[in-house]
Amino acid sequence: MDMEQNQSAEAKVTNQMISYLRSTKPWTKFLSVLGFIMVAFSVLIGLVFMIGRNLFPQLNGAPTFIVGIMYMLFSLIYLFPSIYLFKYSSSISRFLNTGREIDMESALSHQKSFWKFVGIVSLIAIIIAVLGIIAAIVIPVVTRMNTPHSAQQRHQERCG
């Protein structure tokens, strides 16, 4: 079958496909709402860290503001997949109620966006992890090479 025949052929949505969509919808809705709740908690924790110096003077000098910014950044990052999942679930609901192609296309578009975002974030996390491992190996080696005296020289200086 060539590309033109494949594009002109229309897929049939079976009752089993609709059943799978119906059973997936509550889970995607649940996970998206859970994501929104986690984003809200992360924002609150970030705010507490950002104003932590004012609330807890004993934390003076601690990088609480930077930690707060990091929480806010991670909240923003986690917000997008939650939105995509919520829109996916809503589009599935509309499709199940109306049976319109546009609602199915919308659901699949949001699902594509969700997985694309998760894939990009996963790749970034892998790159950061690899760079972290390399840094954990290289930094101590470079630090040891840059010290003026080796351990043996220090021992000789103390003993002799």
VMD Tcl script that draws the C-alpha trace (Angstrom):
set ca {
  {0.00 0.00 0.00}
  {1.54 3.32 -1.04}
  {1.31 6.60 0.87}
  {-1.68 7.98 -1.08}
  {-3.78 4.89 -0.44}
  {-2.81 4.97 3.24}
  {-3.83 8.64 3.60}
  {-7.16 8.17 1.83}
  {-8.12 5.12 3.87}
  {-10.20 6.03 6.90}
  {-9.65 4.23 10.16}
  {-12.65 2.73 11.85}
  {-13.05 3.47 15.55}
  {-14.19 0.21 17.10}
  {-16.20 -0.30 20.27}
  {-13.07 -1.80 21.88}
  {-11.11 1.40 21.09}
  {-13.85 3.48 22.66}
  {-13.85 1.16 25.68}
  {-10.09 1.68 26.07}
  {-10.53 5.45 25.84}
  {-13.35 5.34 28.38}
  {-11.21 3.34 30.85}
  {-8.17 5.59 30.29}
  {-10.02 8.86 30.83}
  {-10.43 8.70 34.63}
  {-6.75 7.86 35.11}
  {-5.53 10.70 32.93}
  {-7.92 13.08 34.70}
  {-6.73 11.81 38.10}
  {-3.04 12.17 37.20}
  {-3.56 15.65 35.77}
  {-5.41 16.85 38.88}
  {-2.74 15.23 41.06}
  {-0.16 17.12 38.99}
  {-1.97 20.42 39.58}
  {-2.06 19.72 43.31}
  {1.67 18.94 43.33}
  {2.37 22.14 41.41}
  {0.39 24.13 43.98}
  {2.28 22.52 46.88}
  {5.61 23.12 45.16}
  {4.74 26.79 44.64}
  {3.81 27.10 48.32}
  {7.04 25.40 49.41}
  {8.98 27.66 47.04}
  {7.35 30.74 48.55}
  {8.17 29.53 52.06}
  {11.80 29.07 51.06}
  {11.91 32.45 49.34}
  {10.67 34.27 52.43}
  {12.39 31.79 54.78}
  {15.02 34.26 55.93}
  {12.33 36.59 57.18}
  {10.43 33.81 58.94}
  {13.45 32.00 60.35}
  {16.36 34.34 61.19}
  {18.51 31.36 62.16}
  {18.64 30.47 58.44}
  {20.65 33.61 57.75}
  {23.24 32.77 55.12}
  {21.39 29.68 53.87}
  {20.54 29.78 50.15}
  {16.82 29.68 50.85}
  {15.92 32.16 48.11}
  {17.72 30.07 45.48}
  {16.01 26.91 46.72}
  {12.68 28.75 46.47}
  {13.45 29.75 42.88}
  {14.30 26.14 42.06}
  {10.96 24.97 43.49}
  {9.18 27.57 41.36}
  {11.08 26.44 38.26}
  {10.24 22.78 38.85}
  {6.61 23.76 39.46}
  {6.49 25.50 36.11}
  {8.06 22.50 34.39}
  {5.58 20.11 36.00}
  {2.62 22.33 35.10}
  {2.85 21.65 31.36}
  {2.40 17.86 31.38}
  {-0.48 18.29 33.82}
  {-2.17 20.72 31.42}
  {-1.63 18.38 28.45}
  {-3.05 15.42 30.38}
  {-6.05 17.46 31.53}
  {-6.78 18.62 27.97}
  {-6.34 15.06 26.70}
  {-8.84 13.76 29.24}
  {-11.30 16.55 28.47}
  {-11.05 15.87 24.74}
  {-11.66 12.17 25.34}
  {-14.78 13.10 27.32}
  {-16.01 15.29 24.47}
  {-15.29 12.54 21.95}
  {-17.14 9.94 24.03}
  {-20.14 12.29 24.26}
  {-20.20 13.52 20.66}
  {-18.28 10.97 18.59}
  {-16.90 13.83 16.47}
  {-13.55 13.37 14.71}
  {-12.37 16.81 15.77}
  {-12.61 15.80 19.44}
  {-10.59 12.62 18.79}
  {-8.00 14.65 16.87}
  {-7.82 17.13 19.73}
  {-7.30 14.32 22.25}
  {-4.52 12.78 20.17}
  {-2.90 16.18 19.67}
  {-2.79 16.78 23.44}
  {-1.49 13.26 23.99}
  {1.27 13.90 21.43}
  {2.19 17.15 23.20}
  {2.30 15.38 26.56}
  {4.66 12.66 25.34}
  {6.82 15.09 23.40}
  {7.24 17.25 26.52}
  {7.99 14.22 28.72}
  {10.51 12.97 26.16}
  {12.33 16.32 25.95}
  {12.46 16.68 29.75}
  {13.71 13.09 30.03}
  {16.51 13.76 27.53}
  {17.50 16.91 29.40}
  {17.51 14.97 32.70}
  {19.71 12.25 31.18}
  {22.16 14.86 29.85}
  {22.30 16.61 33.24}
  {22.83 13.26 34.99}
  {25.68 12.31 32.65}
  {27.29 15.75 33.08}
  {26.90 15.38 36.86}
  {28.61 12.00 36.82}
  {31.44 13.38 34.70}
  {31.79 16.37 37.04}
  {31.82 14.07 40.08}
  {34.74 12.21 38.56}
  {36.67 15.12 37.01}
  {36.41 17.75 39.77}
  {38.13 15.69 42.49}
  {40.88 14.64 40.07}
  {41.51 18.22 38.96}
  {41.39 19.44 42.56}
  {43.99 16.88 43.61}
  {46.21 17.79 40.68}
  {46.05 21.49 41.58}
  {46.99 21.07 45.24}
  {50.54 22.31 45.86}
  {51.61 19.29 47.89}
  {50.75 15.68 47.59}
  {49.83 13.66 50.65}
  {53.28 12.08 50.63}
  {54.99 15.49 50.62}
  {52.85 16.67 53.52}
  {53.75 13.53 55.47}
  {57.44 14.11 54.81}
  {57.14 17.74 55.94}
  {55.47 16.69 59.20}
  {57.92 13.89 59.97}
  {61.12 15.34 58.78}
}
mol new
graphics top color blue
foreach p $ca { graphics top sphere $p radius 0.5 }
foreach p [lrange $ca 0 end-1] q [lrange $ca 1 end] { graphics top cylinder $p $q radius 0.2 }
display resetview
